[in-house]
Amino acid sequence: ILGGVLEGATVLDLCCGAGGLGIEALSRGAGRAVFVDRSARALAAVRANLERCGATADRFTLVRADAEAWLSRMPAPAGPWLALADPPYAGTLAGELAVLLGQRAASSGFVAAVIEHAARGPELPPLACAAQTRRYGETAITVLKPGPAGGEARP
């Protein structure tokens, strides 16, 4: 979906679980990854998975925090950055993260965000950037890119 935008970028893996999205991004050329999850158990799994993959400590950061609260106060990383989010399908967190990321789409270095959410869940609220949603069975993936609201993101 993201093509070559990963090369050298900082990737924010929000609601990271075991870290699969961020680890794949590192394997595809991301410069570094920041893994954010509320669960200490999830972050321990991320650390173990990173060690199994041979990732060096200078390529990742683990943050135990609520993804929405952390994102709302996080300064934009230096250089190109993107966010990957797989929040729990139940609830409104996907929409809340989409709004925050949409607001940051005009910030320096923002390349894209990909948010996984329930295909049959609540629709994402209106966003302040270009967005495109694809549906795969029970899962939907919304890609946010810099650009005017209502514009279609080109993955």
JOLIN-V963886 format. One line per field, one symbol per residue. phi: phi as a letter, one per 20 degrees, with the letter a starting at -180 (. if undefined). psi: psi as a letter, one per 20 degrees, with the letter a starting at -180 (. if undefined). burial: 1 if it has 16 or more other C-alpha atoms within 10 Angstrom, else 0. Layout:
phi = ???
psi = ???
burial = ???
//
This chain:
phi = .emeffgmfededelflengfffffffdoffbcddcbfefffffffgfffffemfegfdbcdceafgfffffdfffffmfbbccccfgffndfgfffffffffefefgnfdabccebffdeffffgdebfbcdddcmedccdddcgqfgnfefdf
psi = hicjihoiqpponplicjjgghggggijiqgrqoppqhphgghhhggghgghijpqhiiqppoorpgggghhipqpqpaqqrqppmrphpajhggghggghhhihiqpipgrqppprphjaqqqrqqkrqqppqpnciqqppppqqrqqiqppn.
burial = 00001111111111111110111011000111111111100110011011000010000101111011001000011001111111101001111011111101110011111111111000010011111110000001111111101001100
//
